[in-house]
């Protein structure tokens, strides 16, 4: 369809009051959707923090929560399972 054909078609426009009501409804609904998206983004951030905490705990404390622990000698690391040895990489 060419523009010359399309411009001959009648255009249906609701009355201004109905246009305003439609725009208001759409604004309200899109605001609700935006709020839900923001809430989901917060949940995703919390889940990423939880994921990092679980990884950190598994790496530093091991998988057995009842494993005997010893001081690592590293301030930020704290305790570590007895069966793990600290050694320099180089």
Steps between C-alpha positions, in 0.01 A plus 500: 500500500632838403452822693271632226270202565527530875419870516160429343401272788283654770667550837296418806575710806319464830372820659759702697355386836544136401852568370586655837348202684702258285823694558433514876431127512817420304709731722363328812558149368851572371589655837388178671711296258801728560458454876487121459813505283682709762393254770626208294832678444537540878430129546757413236759714679421326830529159335837599353617600849372168638678313222827676578459430871436129438807477274713688752379281785564179303850613404606624843307267731457190285179309438479331842360746757613267783863475385758589768641847438835668562622857477626577151745765614349733241293777656237535227466123458441406863466129570535219249446124511783299662565295185590802287859629478596855411788524257632783283426485130859577401 
